[in-house]
Amino acid sequence: MLQSADLDSVRSFVVRELVDFGAEPDKVADGARLEELEIDSLGVVELTASIRREFGVDVPLEALTKDVTVAGVIALIQGAAAA
């Protein structure tokens, strides 16, 4: 499992990536769904690639549905890193 400092860096990474993909910074909160942030399917594909580059883990594309929240994305990264 990622340490708490690592959790903060994962959260910062996810927020930064979502903003880069067009999400409004003030709307990116743990409970915000990707759909609410207007992250489209291309953004999801880019996010999985970014996660792989940054953390060296694979998050299944199908796990990053429009209903997943920011906290859910963070949890998926943590789960993949712990495996």
N, C-alpha and C positions, 0 to 999 in steps of 0.2 A: 504494500500500500504506500502511496506517496506520503511523504512527511508533510506537516502543515505548511512549511515554507514552500514546498513543492506545490501544494494545493493552491496557494496564492499565485504562484507563477503559472499554473495551469489555467486558473480563472482569468488572469491578466492576458494570457495568450488567446484564450477563447474570445474574450471581449474584443481584443485588438483585431482578430481575424474577422469577426462578425461585422465590426465597424468598417473594415477594409472592403467587405463584400456588400456594403451599402446600408447596414443597419444604423439607425440614429443612436448615437452614444447614450443619450439620456433614457433610451428605452431598453437598453441591454441590461436586464436584471436576471437574477437566478430563476425566477418564475416565468420569464418571457419565453414563449414558444417561437421556434424558428419561423413559423408561418406569420406570426405577429410582427416579426422583425423584417418581414418581406425577403427572407432568404429563399431563393428559388433552387431548383434542382441542380443547376450549374454551381451555385454557391455551396451546396451540400457536397458535391463532388470535389470542389476545390478545398473545402474544409477537411475532408478525409485525407486528401493529399498533404495538406499543411500539417495535420496531426502526425502523419507518418514521417514527414521530414523533421518535425520538431522533437517528437518523442520516440520515434522508432517503433511505434505500435500501429497495428491495423485496427481501425474501428469499422465494423461492417457498415457498408453504405445503407443497407436496409434498416439499420438501427437509428439512423439520423433522419427520421421522418419529420414532416412538418409539425407534428404534435410534440416532438421532443423539446424540452426546455433547455435553457442555458445550463442549469444545474444538471440536467440529464446528460448533456454533452460532456460536462466535467466528470460525471460519474462513469461514463463510458470510457473515457481516457484513463481514469484511475483503475477501472476494472481490467482494461487491456494491459496496463503497465504492471498490475499485480499478478497477471497470469504467467 
